[in-house]
Amino acid sequence: MMRQPRIRVGLFLAALIAWGVCDATARAQLPIARLFSVFPTGGKQGTSVEVVITGSDLEDVQQLYFDHAGIKSEPVTEMKDGKAVPVPNKFKITIDANAPLGMHDVRAVGRYGISNPRTFVVGDLNEVVETEPNNTREQATRIMTSGPGNVTVNGQINGATDTDCYVFAGKAGQRILADCAAQRIDSRLDGRLALYGPTGRLLAASDDFHGKDPFLDVTLPADGDYTVVLTDKVYDGSPEYVYRLSIGTLPYIDFCLPPAAAPGTTAGFTLFGRNLPGGQPAPGVMVDGRPLEQLAVQIPVPADPLAQQRLSYSGAIPAPESTEDAFEYRLNTPLGATNPVRIGITTLPVIAGIEPNESPDKAQPVTPPCEVYGQFLTARDVDWYGFTAKANQLWVFEVISQRNGFPTDPFLLLRRGKDGAEIASADDDAANPAGNRFSTKNDDPIFQSPALAEGDYQVSVRNLYGAARGSARYVYRLKVRPPQPDFRLVAMHNAPAIPNVAQPPDSLLVRQGGNQHLDIYAIRRDGFNAEITVQAQALPAGVTCPAVTIGAGQAYVPLVFSAADNAAPGIGTVSITGTASIAGQPVMREARPAVITWAYDPNVPMPAQARLARSIPIAVREGAPYRMVAAPEKVTISRGLPLKLKLQLTRRGDFKDQVTALVPVALPPNVQNVQPATIAANQSEIEVTVNLPPNVPTGNYTIALRGNAPAVPFTKDPEGKNKQNVQVGDISTAVIVTVTDPLGMAVKPAPGVVKKGARAEFQVTLTRLGSFAGPVQLQFLQLPSNVASPQLTVPAEASEGKLTVTAAANAANGSFTNVIVRAIAQVNGQAINIDTPFTLNVE
């Protein structure tokens, strides 16, 4: 289970002090635009809204960049000396009437590139902006909330004591919802909502419903004025504590059944929610004590093969939920569109779980492969399913619940039906190639069974959080399926590995004549272990990005972008794909961009606040202080031999100093103890040696070298005054490394024939690979009885030899298919065996 760690006060204060010290170091780097907040954080379709942005290194920001062309910006201007001049960090955003509802990424574009994203929400309700003072109920801002007056309030908790109050005239019997989006829109706010009635009595309160975001649902008891009060739970605040508070008779979907359907179909679904026009009461279906309605709808499921491996959702997608595939659905109503819900796409038969199935003797029979859906309805709810397996069948058992946004922690148990003997169990999915930077660890279990014997089996699903609670909204999908090897990709900017109290520079900025990179992480499924070729498309003019390879078993690779010296400054959007072979067929997967939402300290063992982004923009800006080029671009090397790479450094401008801490990244498995190198101030080229041990797996890999220049002169002054040294971390161009065996081998004639009482000769031809030139020892292994063969040594650099086989008169007749011809190559004093199967016929 994923648990929130407890931090002792002393350690917490020490971390804050460390952050403060290191923040000075963080600022001593080349500037990259960073965006902290946008306010207001959204607007209504077909309208315009003025926003103010905060951040750092936002000089000359004249544009806000959105992931959708239907949202545009222009600077707000004011008259000075008879001229219209831009107001710093203030923009008018125009939202097209057809711009998609939901969350979008907005980035600031300025002198120092393109910033990290913040969330900007496109809605369909009337919107207002908070007006201070509204800290008390007597100062509460009055808003309209009846009928079409449903409203979204954009506000900020600006300080530690700030409280925001809103009042509306309600009528008895109205079902009023208040949904506060904060954490979901990249805010620091940990909100708490309370609703007070006309007499001042507290009617309801909420803090954590959507993660840290609160949600209220109250049926008003009488006509009169009602007050909604919003605070930060820990009484903190700043311009970064923004929120969107939607209030009214809002239509809302809690969940949808079934939670998945077949691609290319128009399937029947039942929505469960609140204020659903045409909805009927759902008997006995409650969430937090509030009854839900149900509404039957028909929903078309995407048929596009690419759509089936995407996560198309306009809500927030935190890292643990980022690995699932789904599409979204909204119900359009006269009161506005509902919130989006995620619906899975599955090729398995979908079966509804049927109660009672809370014990093994009541296990619901199912026939794999299938997908069963159910709910953790009550405290300590357990659902059992039974199936019959054939001999030697392998099944993967997988639950999807937390990855669909529900606060659950499912647990799986597989046992034999006849005696109840446990076979396997699983709790969390620990797959996490990006570590704490983008932690994909989640509470949904997945495991592959051992080969089962023929017979009856039972599998149970329960919620480890469910000892004290249950809810109709805690929906799960249980897949019982054959293994399906596959992969997904996540693309992330490599933010500086230093603590920082502000937003890390999380964007792709390539300076003229320099390099920049994204880390591409492979999330491998069901034992998929093959190579993945990664490449970028739609590159700006003057920018190159050679394809790279994530080697077999590797977790990630750097994808390096290089800008020519004369590349035109500008902004573009790239896409990244990965291709591989699965079951002999080529497959292509789109990389999902990811960003760190707030500061990440790699020295603190806690996952960063991170989420999926919605595009991969790239900025080209003026000159890099240096560029590192690794050579050769491609190399073939035998395992066991040293890999020698030349690293060339081109300095520009005032930079004359050293580049230190040069280390290769994305090394093949089993490569260790590579010492950091330095290019001294008087050097422009060095050789870096990487020793490949004999147990390095053969295959294709991509290596680059990352280093740090601690003293690069820089100033923001247009005239070049007051330069100070800053640190610049950079990466070299990539090298594609093909690791081979020392040699290849062919034996002729094949199959071989030897007559009893006679001798036969076999020509062995060696193909020396990866620069290997040493002697080779050849021998036959696993010969039949009474058949012998002496060893043979092929001298260094020679490529041929003859092995002889002698069969005694009493040797047995037959065709022996398990004979092996072994070549033993001595590489760096270590023996590497290369075996070739051989068939020997004794006549």
N, C-alpha and C positions, 0 to 999 in steps of 0.2 A: 504494500500500500504506500501511496505517496503521502508523507506526513510533513507538515510544516515544522522545521526545526525551531527549537527554542534557543534564543540568543541571550546569554548572560549580559547584564548591563555593562560590566567592565570590558568584555570583549567587544560589545557594540560600540562603546565610546572609543576604544582603541582603533576600531575599524574606521570610525568617522575621522579620527585624527589622521590615520594613514591616508584616507581619501583626500583630506584637505592638503596634506603634503604633496601627494602625487598629482593633485589637480594642477599645481603649479607646473609640474613637469609636462602634464598633458597640454597646457597652453603653450609650452615652449616647443611647438611643432609647427609645420606649415599649416596655415589655416584651411579649414574645410567648413563650408556652411553647415550650421547645425540649427535645427528648428526645435524649440521647446514647446511652444503652444500656438494655437490659432484660435481666435475668439471673435465672434461666435464660431462654434464648431460645426455649423451646418446651415442649411437654408431650404426653402420650399421650392419644388419644381416650378419653373417658369417665372422665377423672381430673381432679384439681385440683393446682395447683402454686402455690407462693408465689414471687413475683418481687420484685426490688428494681430501681428505676429510678434513673438519674442524668440530670441535665440542668441547665437554667437556667430561671429564672422559673417554677418549678413550685409556687408558692404555692397552697395550697388545692386541690391535685390530689386529688380523691376518686373519680376514675373513669379507667379505661383504656378507650379506644374502639377496637373492632375492626371490620374490614370485613365480618364475618359474625356473624349473630345467635346462632350456636351457640357463641360464645366470650364469656364474661362475666367481669366483675371485681367485686371488692368490697374495700374497705380492710381490711388486717390491723389488728386492734386489740390494745391492752394495757390492763391495769387501772391507773388512776392515781386516787388519792383516792376509791376505790370506784366509779369510772366507767370504762367502756370507751371509750378514746380511740384514734383512728387513729394507727398508727405511720407517720411521714412516709415517703412514697415506697416503701411496701411494700404489695403487693396479693396477694390470692388470686384466681387465675384458674381458672375452671371450664370445662372443655372438654366439650361435648356428645359423646355417643358417635357421633353422625352428623355431627359437624363435618367439613368436607372436609379431607382430607390435604393437606399442602403448606404453602406460605408465605402468611402473612396479614400485613396491616398492623395495627400497634398504635400508638395515639397517646395522649398524656396530656392530660386535660381538667382545667383548673383556672381560677383567677381570671383568668389572662391568656390565655384562649382554648384552642384545641386545637393540639397540637404537630405538628411534622413526624412522619412515620411511622418506626418501626423494624420489623424483621421478627420475627414470632413464628411458629414452625413447629409445626403439628399433625402428630404422628407416630403410628405404630401399634406401636412397639417399647417395651419397658420402658425407663424413663429413670432415670438417676442423675445426681447433681450432684457435681462434683469436690470432693474433700476435701483440703485442704492439711495437712501438707506431703506433696508427691509429686514432689519435684524430682529425685530420684535413682531408679535402678532398685531400690535396696533399700527405698525408701519408696513404691514404685509401688502405686497403688490397685488392688485385685483386683476383677475384674469377670467375670461369667459370659458365655460366648460360644458355647456349643455348643447346637445345635438351637434350641429356642424361647428360649434364653437370649440371643439377639441383643439388643444393648443400644445405646442412645444416651446418650453422656456429654455433659453440659452443663458447659463449663469456661471459664476465663479465663486468659489470659497476663497476669498482673497487673503485671509489672515487667520491666525489661530483662534480668534474669538468670533469669526464671522458665522452668522446664521442667516439663512435665506428663507423668507416666509412669503407664501402666496395664498390668497383667499379667493374663493369662488362661491357663487350662489348655487346651491344644490337643491334638488327636489327629492322628497321622500320616494324611495324605491329605486332611484338611479343606482346603477352599478358603476362606480367610479374606479378607474385604474390609474395608478401613478407609477410610471416606469422611468427610473433614473439611469441613464447611460453615462458612465464615467470611466471605470476601468476598461470597459469595452471600446472606448474611443481614445485611448492612450493618455488618460488623465491620471494624476496622482491621487485623486480623491478616493477615499474609502468612506462611502456615503452612508448616512442613516436618515431614513424618512419617517415622519410621524404625521398622522392626520388627527386633527382636533375638531370636535363637533361645535354646533352653535353655542352650547353652554360652556365650552372650554374643556369638555371631557375628552381624554385621549381615547380614540376609537381603534387605532391600529398603529403598529410600528414595524419597520423592517430594516434589516441591514444587508445580509448576504442572501441574494436570490440568484442573480446571474453572476456567479463568482462573488466579487465584493459589491456588486451593484444591487441596490434595494428595489423592491417592487411591492406596491400596495394594491389590495383589492377589497373594496368596502361597498356594501349596499347601504345607501344613506338612510338613516332612521327617520328624518324629518326634513321639512323645508327649512332653509336658512343658510347662513354663511359657514363655510368650512375652511379650515386653514391647514395647508401643507407646510411642514417645516423640514428643511434639509440642513444637515450639519456634517462635518467630517468626524468620524468615530473617534479619532485620536486628537481632535481639535488642532489640526494643522491646516495650512492654507498658503496659497500663492497664486500668481496668474496661471500656473500649470495645473491648478485644481479646478478644471473646467467640467461642465456637465451639460447634458440635455435632458430636461425633465418633461416628459409627455404626460399630460393630465386630461382626463375626460372619460367619456363612455367609449373608450378605445376598444376596437376589436383585437383580440389577442389569441394566438394559438399556443397551447402548452406542448402538445405533441401530436403526432400523426400515426395512425395505424392502417396498414402495415408500415413499418419504417423503411421498407425497401421494396423494389419491384424490378421486373425484367426490362432490359433496354428495348426501346422501340415500340413499347406498348402504351396504350392509354388505359390506365388501371384505375380501379375503384379504391378510394381511400376514405377514411373517416377522420375528420379533424376534431380534436378535443380542445376546447378553449373557453373564452369568455367574450360576451357581447358579440357573438357570431350571428349576423343577420340570417334568419331562417333556421338557426340552430335549435335543437330540441334538448331538453334536460337529459343528461347522461346519468341514469340511476346509479347511485352509489359511487360515482367517480368524483373524488375530491383531491384537491391539492392544498395543503396547509389549512385544511378545514373549510375551504371554499369550494362550492359545487361547480362542476364544469358542464358545458353544453357540448353537443356533438352535431356534426354536419357532414353528410356524405357528399363527396366531390369526385370528379373524374380528373386525373392529372396525366398529361402526356410525359412519358419518360424518354429522355434523349436516346437517340439511336446512334449518333456519331461515335465511332470507336474512340476518338480522342476524348469526348465528353465522359466516357466511361472510366477514364483514368485521371480525371480532374477532380478538384475540390472546388466547385463553383458555388460560392456562398458569399453574400454581401454583408455578412456579419463579421464579428471578430473571430479570428482563428488562432488561439494561443498554441504554443509549440506542442504540448501533449496531444492536441486534437488535429495536428497538421498532416497526419499520415493516411487518413481515411479518404475514400473517394465518395463524392455525393454531388447532388444538384439541389437547388433551393426552390421552394414554392411559397408564394404569398397569395392570400385570398383578398381580392379587391372588393370593397364594400362601399356603400354610400357614406360611411363614416371614415373612410380612408382605408388604405391597405393594411393588412396585418403585418406583424413581424415576420421575418423569413423563418422557415423550418428546413432542416436538412433531410433529404431523402436519399437513401442509398440505392445504388444500381447493382443488381445481382443476377447472375445466370443460374442460380440454384432455385429449386422449387421453394416457395415461401409458405410456411405453415404457422398458423396461430397457436400459441401455447394455450392449453385449456385447463382451467382449474376444475376440480381439485387435483393437483399433482405434487403436493407438498411432501410426499414421503415415497420411499422406493416401491412400496407395494401399490402406489397409485401412479407410478411413472407413466407418462403419456407415450405411447408407441409412435416412433417416427422411422422413416426409411431414408438413410443417407444415400447419396449426398442431398443435403437440404439446408434450409435456413429457417430456424424457429424463432419467433419473437414472443416476448413476454414482458412482464412488469414486476418490479419489486414493490408490491402493493402495500405490504404491512411490515411491521417490525419482525425480524427473524424469518422473513419469507424465503423459502427454498423451493425451487422448481426442479422436478425430476423428469428425465426423458429416457426411454428405453429403445434399443435397436438391436438387430441381429447382424453379426459380422461373419464374413466368409474367412476361410483360413488365409493368413498372411496379408490381410488387408491393412493398409496404412491410412489413418484418418488424421486430419488436422482439425482441432477444436479451437474455435476463436469466438470471443465475445466482443461486441461493439456496443458500448454504452457511454462510458466517460468520453470517448472520442466523438460522440455525437452531442456533447455539451451537457450531459447530465451529471450531477454530483454523486456518482456511484463508484464503488470499488468491487467489481465482480470477482468471484472466485469459482473455479471449475474443479470438479472431481469426477474422475472416470473409474468405474469399478466393474467387476464381473457380476453378472446378474445371478448366477447360481449360488454363489457363496458370499457375495459382498466384498470380496478381496479387492483392496484398492490397487489400481494399476498406475495411475498418475494423477497429479493435481497441479494446478497453476494459479498464480495470483496475478502479478503485474507483468507487463511487457517491458523488458529492460533494454530493448534495442535503442541505442543512443549514440550514433556515430559522431555527432557534433558536441557531445559532452554538455557542460553547463551553459555553453554559449547559446545553444538552441536545443533544450532538453526534450527529446521526443519520448522519454519515459512516460508511460501512462498506466492507468490502473486496469486496463482491459487485458485479461489473460489470453494467451495463445500458446498451444503446444501441439506437437506431433506425437501421436501414440506410437508405441512399439508395434511390431507386426502382431496382429491379434490372431488368436486361435479361433476356430469356428465356434460360435456360440452366442449367447445373449449378454448384452452389456447395458450399463446404465450410466448416465452422466447427469450431474446436478449443477445448478447455477444458483449462487446466492450472493448477496451484497454484504461485504464485510462492514460497511457503515450501517447495515440494517438492523443491528442489535437493538437500536432504540428508535428507528424511524423507517417508514416506508412511504411511498407516494405513487400515485397513478402516473406521474410524469417520469418516473424512473424506468424508462423503457430500455430493453436490451435486445440485441440480435445475437443468436447463437448459431454459428456456422459449423456444420459438420461436413467436411469436404476432403477430397484427395489433395495431396500437396500440389501447390501451384507456384513454382518458383517465379519470382518477379522482383521488381525494384521500383523505388521512387527516388527522385532527386530533390535536394534542397540546395539553393544557392544563397550564400551569405557573404557580405563584405567582411574582411578581416579587420575588425576594429582594433585599435591599439590595445595591447595586453597590459594595461595599467589601470588602476582604479581611477574613477572620475565621477564627481558628484553630479555632473550634467549629462546630457545626451551624448553618447559616443558618436564620432563621425561615421555614420553608417550609410555611405553612399559610394557610388562608383565614379571617382574623379581621376581621369588620366591626363597628366600634364604633357604638353608637347615634348617629344624626345624622351619620354619616360614610360614606365610600366605601372600597372595597377592590376589587382587580381581579385577574383571572387573565389572563395572556397566552395567546392561542390561536394556535397555529402551524399553518399549512397545509402539508402535505407533498404536493406536486402530482406527478402521474404522467402520463407519456406526453403531455405538452403541454397538459394541462388548465390553462386559464387564466381560467376564468369566476369570477363572484362566488360567494361562499359566505355564506349567512346563518347566524349562530351564535346560539343561544339556550340559556338554562338552564331546567331544569324542577325541580319539587319544592322551591321556595324556602320558607324559614321564614317564618312570619307576620311582617309588618312589613319584609320585605326585598324590594326590587325589583331587577330586572336586565333592562332593555330589550334586545331583540335587536339585534345589531350585524352589520356586513357586512365581510368580508374582500374588498377590491376586487379586480378583475381584475389578476392579476400580483402581488398583494401577498403577503407572507410571513406577516403576523400582524396581530392586532387585539387591543386591550384589551377585555375583557368586564367591565364595571363593575357591582359589587354595591353598593347603597345601603340603609342601615338607617334607618328612621324614628326620630325622637327617642324614641318610646315603644315601639320594638321590644323584645319580651321576650327577655332573655338566654336562650340555649339552644344546643343542638347539633343539626344536621341533616345530611343528605347530599343533594347536588344531582347531577343529571346534565346533561351538556352535549352538544348535537347540532349538526351542521352540515348544511344542505340546499343543494342546487345543482341545476342542470339539466345533464344530460349526454346528448347526442344527442337532445335534445327531451324527455327523461324526467326527472321529479324523483327525486333520490336523497337518502338520509339516511345520515350517518355519525356514529357516536358518538365523542366526544373521548376520547382515552386520557390519563388523568392521569399526570403525571410529577413527580418530585421530585429535588432535589440531595441526595445521600447525605451528603457531607461538605463542608467549606468550599470555596468557589469564589472565586478572585481574578480579576476580569475584566481585570486588568492583566498577568496572566501568560498567554501564548498556549498554554494547555493545556486540553483538555476537562475539564469538571467530572466528578466521579464522580456519575453520575446514573442513575436507573432509572425504569421505569414504576411507578406506585402502583396501588392496587386500588379506590380510591373517591375521591370529592371531598367530604370533610366541610367544613362551614361552622360557625363559631362566631359568635354575637352576644354582645357584651359592652358594658359601660357606656361612657359618652359619649366621643365623639371630640372633640379640642380645636378642630377647625374642619371645615368642609365647603366644597368648591368646586363650584359649579354653572355649567356652560357653557350659553350660550343663543345662538341658539335650539336646541331639541332636534333639529329637522330644518331643512335649508336647501338650496335649489337655487341654484347659482351657475354662471355661464358660465366656461369655461376662459379664462384671460387676465385675469380680473378679480380684485380683492383680496377675500378672504374675511375678513369682520370678525366676530369672536366676542366676546361679552361674558362675562366671568368674574366671578361674584359669590362673595364670601367671607363666610361666617358664622362668627364666632369664638365660642367658648364658654369658660366658666370663667375662669381666670386668663390665658388666652392673649390678648395684645394686640399682638403683634409682627408682623413682615413675613413674607410667603411669597415666596421667591426662586426663581430658576432655573426659571421656568415656561416649559416648552416643549411644543408639541404633539407627540403621538406617533402613529404609524401614518399618517403623511402619504401622500397619493397619490404615485405615481411622478413623478419629475422636479421635485418641489417641494423647494427647497433654500434655505439661508441664512435660516432663520427665527431671529430674534434672541430670546434669552431675555428674559422680562419679569419684573417684580416688582410685587407688591401691597404698597405701603408700609404702615407701622404705622397711618397715619391714613386708609387707604383701605379700602373694602369692595367696590369694583368697578373693573375695568379693561377696556379693549378690546385684544384681541390681533388683529393683522392677519397673515394668511397669503396671500402673493401666489401665485396660481395661474398658472404660465406657459402660453402657448398650446399647448404640447405635452403638457399633462396629459391622459391618456386619460379619455374620458367614462365615467361609471358611478357607482356608489354606493360610498361609503367611510365609515369611522367614525373620528372624530378625538376625542381627549381630551387634556387638558393635565395634565402631571405637574409637581409643584413640591416645594419643600422649605422647611419652617419650622424655622430653626435654633435658635429659643429658645422652646420650649414648657415652661412650669413643670410639674414632675411630682415626685411622691414616692410611695413604696410605703406610707408611714406612714398607718395608718387615720385618724389625727387631722389629717392634712394638714400635718404638720411637716416641716421640712428639705427644702423643695422645691428642686430644681435644674433648670436648663434642659436639655432633651433635644432632639434632632433628630427631626422627624416628616416623613417623605415621604408624599405623598398624591397622589391623582389626581382629576380632576374627573369629573363626569358626562359621558357621551358625547354627541357630536353626529353625527347622520347627515347626511353631505354628498353631495348629488347633483350631480355635475359634468356639465354639458351643453355642447353647442355654443351659440354666442350666439343662434342662432335656428333655427327650422324653416321649411320652404319648401314651398309647393304651387304648381304651374303648371297653368293651365287655358286652353283645352281640352287634354286629353291623351288619346291622342296628338294632336300638332298637325298641321295641314294647311296647306300654302302652295301656291298655283298658280304655275306658271311665268309670269314676266312680271308678277307681282302681289305685294302685301304682305299680311301677316297679323299680327294682334295677339294677344298672350298675356298673360293676367292672372297676375301673380305676387303671392301672398299670403304675408306673412311673419308668423311667430309668434315674438315676441321672448321669449327664455328667459334665465333666470339673471340678471335685472336688467340685461341689455344694452339700451341705448336709443339707440345711436349711428347715424350714417348707414350705408347699405349700398349697395355697388356691385353691379349685376347685369349678367350678360353670358352669351351663348351661346358654347359652345366646341365644337370638332370638327364644325362645320357642313359639309355637303357643298360641293363646289366650285360656284362661281357662286351661292352663297347667302350673304347677309350680314346682320349685325344690329348696330346700334350699342349701346354700353354705356348703362346707365341708372343713375342714383343715386337711391335712395329716401332722403328726408330723415330726420333724427333723429326718433325716436318714431313715424314713419309706418309703416304696415303693408302698403301696397299700391303696385304699380307695373305699368307695361305695357311689355313688351319687344316690339319689332317685328322681323319677319323679311322680307327681300325676296329673291325668287328671280328670277334673270335668265331671259330667254327660252330660253337654251341650257342651263339647269340640267338635270341628269339626273333622269329619273323614278325613283321608288323609295321604299322605307321605310328610313330611316336610324335605327338603334337605338342608336348609340353617341354621340349628341349629349348634351351636359352643360349644365345651367343652373348657373352658379356665382354664389354670393353671397360677396362679400368684405366682412368686417366688420373695422373698425379698432377693436381692443380694447387700450386702454392703449398706443396707438402702434404696435401690432403687428398685421399682417394675418392673419386666420384665414379660410381657405377652407372653404365648405360647398357640396358638389357634389350635385346631384340628377340622376339619369339621366332622359333624355327621348327619346321617339321622334318624329321629324319625317318626315311623308310629303310628298313633292314630287310634284305631279300636273300 
